């Protein structure tokens, strides 16, 4: 019986005790890899954004269909990679990469109407020891225990994300200034990249509140500019841009579908249980760097080492796999690819409850 089969046969992931050997090895073997390297972060993020926007311009300006579609495909992958640096911003120390948050928001977060505050202060709750997989986790739903129609609905929500963001930034933000109850509702229910409909966000405070205000103003002004240029000049650039962002959102939603097994029923879990409910798709999987970039193909490992920079996760995985070996608890979160994980999740939703 494989490790994955033993996990599937267990009564509940919440009952799995911590594997202290694995947790100790995760810390001891990776101490020297924990520094975020600006010479990797900056070129990666900037080049991804430059390629993404250049390809988007090609998709808008080129009239030969195959060239426009090719540019659109490149734009989706490059902007997807650039956007996912929002995940790194929630984990790196605030002094590790001076200016990186500001530049990322100016080049990626605000133009894509997804500033960093939509993830900061939210994603860390997903890593809280007593919140993961519970009703207080903003990024968890027991999808494997839900109905089959929940999966296509999950994807449909992503398709509709760009127009929803445009309405939020162009209409709801300014209205919230004069209608405080609306502002409160928008903040609680529509200010975070969360998937749990029960999640309610707490009001921002201090320096974070000031950062939120600056980012809200930036996204509102940008949304107004997009709507004005579409109305006054040409709607086509906005439509193509929103289609590309919609494809980015769908790709990210598919990645989210396989980031976890989604088998927890709401009980608090050990760190090892959280790890085994999460997913690594390491080499030799060839396409995982495209659909799970910026280290997210090592999502289970990330739950063991949340502050580890993305560029170090590959080496962390190699060390732990060598030390702990095949058949270990660590090996239990490693899977061969995207399609088997999607099939497993879809099959689980069809089981009688």
Long-range contacts (C-beta under 8 A, 24 or more apart in sequence): 3-327, 3-328, 3-329, 3-331, 3-332, 4-332, 4-335, 6-332, 7-276, 7-332, 12-264, 12-265, 12-267, 13-133, 13-261, 13-263, 13-264, 13-269, 13-273, 13-276, 13-277, 14-133, 14-264, 14-265, 14-267, 14-268, 14-269, 14-270, 14-273, 15-273, 16-269, 16-270, 16-272, 16-273, 16-276, 17-270, 17-272, 18-270, 18-271, 18-272, 19-272, 19-329, 19-330, 21-324, 22-272, 22-275, 22-304, 22-320, 22-324, 22-328, 22-329, 22-330, 23-271, 23-272, 23-304, 25-320, 25-323, 25-324, 25-330, 26-301, 26-304, 26-305, 26-316, 26-320, 27-305, 29-316, 29-319, 29-320, 29-323, 30-305, 30-308, 30-312, 30-315, 30-316, 30-319, 30-320, 33-308, 33-309, 33-312, 33-315, 33-316, 34-307, 34-308, 34-309, 34-312, 35-96, 35-309, 36-88, 36-92, 36-93, 36-96, 36-97, 36-309, 37-309, 37-311, 38-97, 38-100, 40-309, 40-311, 41-85, 41-88, 41-97, 41-100, 41-309, 41-311, 42-97, 42-100, 44-81, 44-85, 44-294, 45-82, 45-85, 45-100, 45-103, 45-104, 45-107, 45-108, 46-103, 46-107, 48-78, 48-79, 48-81, 48-82, 48-85, 49-78, 49-79, 49-82, 49-107, 49-108, 51-78, 52-78, 52-79, 52-81, 52-82, 53-79, 56-240, 56-241, 56-244, 59-240, 59-244, 60-236, 60-237, 60-240, 60-241, 72-240, 72-243, 72-244, 72-247, 75-244, 76-244, 76-247, 76-248, 76-251, 77-290, 79-108, 79-112, 79-244, 79-245, 79-248, 80-248, 80-251, 80-252, 80-293, 81-293, 81-294, 82-107, 82-108, 83-108, 83-112, 83-114, 83-248, 83-252, 84-252, 84-293, 84-294, 84-296, 85-294, 86-114, 86-116, 86-118, 86-119, 86-193, 87-119, 87-123, 87-294, 87-296, 87-310, 88-294, 88-295, 88-309, 88-310, 89-116, 89-119, 89-120, 90-116, 90-119, 90-120, 90-122, 90-123, 90-124, 91-123, 91-124, 91-306, 91-307, 92-307, 92-309, 93-307, 105-215, 105-218, 106-218, 109-215, 110-215, 110-218, 110-219, 110-222, 111-222, 112-245, 112-248, 113-162, 113-165, 113-166, 113-168, 113-169, 113-219, 113-222, 113-223, 113-245, 114-165, 114-193, 115-215, 115-216, 115-218, 115-219, 116-215, 117-191, 117-204, 117-208, 117-211, 117-212, 117-215, 117-216, 118-191, 118-192, 118-193, 119-192, 119-193, 120-208, 121-201, 121-204, 121-208, 122-192, 122-193, 122-194, 122-201, 123-193, 127-303, 127-306, 129-268, 129-271, 130-268, 132-264, 132-268, 132-269, 132-274, 132-303, 133-264, 133-266, 133-267, 133-268, 133-269, 133-274, 133-277, 134-264, 134-266, 134-267, 134-268, 135-196, 135-198, 135-266, 136-199, 137-196, 137-199, 138-192, 138-194, 138-195, 138-196, 138-199, 138-201, 139-194, 139-195, 139-196, 140-195, 140-196, 140-260, 140-262, 140-264, 141-195, 141-196, 141-262, 142-262, 142-263, 142-264, 142-265, 142-266, 143-257, 143-262, 143-345, 143-349, 144-261, 144-262, 144-263, 144-345, 144-348, 144-349, 145-262, 145-263, 145-265, 145-348, 145-349, 145-353, 146-349, 147-349, 148-346, 148-349, 148-350, 150-349, 151-257, 151-345, 151-346, 151-349, 154-195, 154-253, 154-257, 155-250, 155-253, 155-254, 157-253, 158-246, 158-249, 158-250, 158-252, 158-253, 159-246, 159-249, 159-250, 160-246, 161-245, 161-246, 161-249, 162-242, 162-245, 162-246, 162-249, 163-242, 164-190, 166-223, 166-226, 166-227, 166-242, 169-216, 169-219, 169-220, 169-222, 169-223, 170-220, 170-223, 170-224, 170-226, 170-227, 173-216, 173-219, 173-220, 174-220, 195-256, 251-291, 254-291, 254-338, 254-342, 255-291, 255-292, 255-296, 257-341, 257-342, 257-345, 258-338, 258-341, 258-342, 258-345, 259-292, 259-296, 259-299, 260-299, 261-344, 261-345, 262-345, 263-348, 271-303, 271-304, 272-329, 274-303, 275-300, 275-303, 275-304, 275-329, 275-333, 276-300, 276-329, 276-332, 276-333, 278-302, 278-303, 278-333, 279-333, 279-335, 279-341, 280-317, 280-333, 280-334, 280-335, 281-334, 281-335, 281-336, 281-337, 281-338, 281-341, 282-314, 282-317, 282-321, 282-334, 285-336, 285-337, 287-337, 287-338, 288-337, 288-338, 291-338, 300-333, 300-334, 301-333
